[in-house]
Amino acid sequence: MANLCEVCGKGERSGFNVSHSHLKTKRTWKPNIQRVRALVKGEITRVNVCTRCLRSGKVTRP
């Protein structure tokens, strides 16, 4: 599944794990993407949306 929200465009972010000795290693943060049935332009389709968009009501579910 793609790590991209089709509503807000939230995607994977990158950064560093930082240890106590301040050694840095690359890591990624992935958004919580759910595949849900939603009403888009008057028809029901399956879309990949993040849970924040679901909670805030940006997605209308049938």
SVG drawing of the C-alpha trace seen along z (x, -y; Angstrom):
<svg xmlns="http://www.w3.org/2000/svg" viewBox="-24 -18 53 20">
<polyline fill="none" stroke="black" stroke-width="0.4" points="0.0,0.0 1.2,-3.5 2.2,-5.6 0.4,-8.6 -2.9,-10.2 -5.1,-11.0 -6.8,-13.8 -4.0,-15.8 -1.0,-14.4 0.7,-13.3 3.5,-10.9 6.6,-9.2 9.1,-11.5 12.8,-10.8 15.1,-11.8 17.6,-10.3 17.6,-8.0 19.8,-9.8 21.5,-7.6 22.7,-8.8 26.2,-9.1 24.7,-11.3 25.4,-8.7 22.9,-9.2 21.3,-6.6 18.7,-7.2 15.1,-6.2 11.6,-6.9 8.2,-7.8 5.2,-6.4 1.7,-7.8 -1.2,-5.6 -2.9,-5.0 -6.2,-3.2 -7.9,-2.0 -11.6,-2.9 -14.7,-3.2 -15.6,-6.9 -18.0,-9.1 -16.0,-10.9 -17.8,-13.0 -21.1,-11.3 -19.8,-7.7 -18.4,-5.2 -14.7,-4.4 -11.9,-3.0 -9.3,-5.6 -6.1,-5.6 -6.5,-8.2 -4.6,-8.9 -6.4,-8.5 -6.2,-12.2 -8.3,-13.0 -10.8,-10.3 -11.1,-11.7 -11.4,-15.3 -14.3,-14.5 -12.5,-15.4 -13.7,-12.1 -17.4,-11.3 -18.1,-7.6 -21.3,-6.0"/>
</svg>
